[in-house]
Amino acid sequence: MTGDWASVLISNPHPTAITFMVSDMGLLEIAARLAPIATALIALGAAGIAWWAILEQRNIARRRAAIDFFLKTELDKTVIDLYNKFKKLAPITSSGRLVIDQDHEDVRAWLNICEPIAVGVNYDAFSESVSQAYWGDVIPKTYQTAKELIDRVRTGEGSRHTYVDLEELAKKWAPKPTPA
């Protein structure tokens, strides 16, 4: 059986013809015809592995960024003092009672620390799982405690976009009510 293997297969599609065709072609010729397909499959597999590695490196970088930021805030005495002042002053400033400007500024300073955390999570700069594990209770409580103040700031000295990322993240992380 001689000739072009494709024409032989078309003219005689019987299984024995295929056997003769393969034995007539030789192993190297079969390998040569399959090499471009194998090369493409290997390249596709390598591209998939590279894409997965890039995504994994991005996720690691997000987790590291979140942990680094949180460690810095946790170790900074000024931030700790602002949080303690916030817990004490936020209910007073939120209620609309007259407070001194410094107290108002201290509460706003704490909110200004929480806002970049929310922006980082909302825009995927920080790992949400790491951020929620560390700040998952603080962000919703901060927003709920200062909600009236935030609303006043939006209508007064700020804009309607002031603390909008904090609000979005706080609502997302707020504890869900358990059905009765």
Residue pairs with C-beta under 8 A, 6 or more apart in sequence:
1 8
1 17
1 20
1 21
1 24
2 24
5 21
5 24
5 25
8 17
8 20
8 21
9 17
9 18
9 21
22 30
59 127
62 124
62 125
62 126
62 127
62 130
63 127
63 129
63 130
65 120
65 125
65 126
65 127
66 120
66 126
66 127
66 130
66 131
66 134
67 130
69 117
69 120
69 126
70 130
70 131
70 134
70 135
73 79
73 113
74 80
79 113
82 106
82 109
82 110
82 113
83 110
85 103
85 106
85 107
85 110
86 106
86 107
86 110
86 111
86 142
86 145
86 146
87 145
89 99
89 103
89 106
89 107
90 107
90 110
90 142
90 145
90 146
90 149
91 145
92 99
92 103
93 99
93 103
93 104
93 107
93 146
93 149
94 145
94 146
94 147
94 148
94 149
95 148
96 148
96 152
107 146
107 149
108 153
110 142
111 142
111 146
111 150
111 163
111 166
114 135
114 138
114 139
114 142
114 143
114 166
115 163
115 165
115 166
117 126
117 131
117 135
117 139
117 169
118 139
118 165
118 166
118 168
118 169
118 170
119 125
119 165
120 126
120 131
121 128
121 131
121 132
121 169
122 165
122 168
122 169
132 173
136 173
139 166
139 169
139 170
139 173
140 170
140 171
140 173
140 174
140 175
142 166
142 170
143 150
143 163
143 166
143 167
143 170
143 171
144 170
144 174
150 162
150 163
150 166
150 167
153 162
153 163
154 160
154 162
154 163
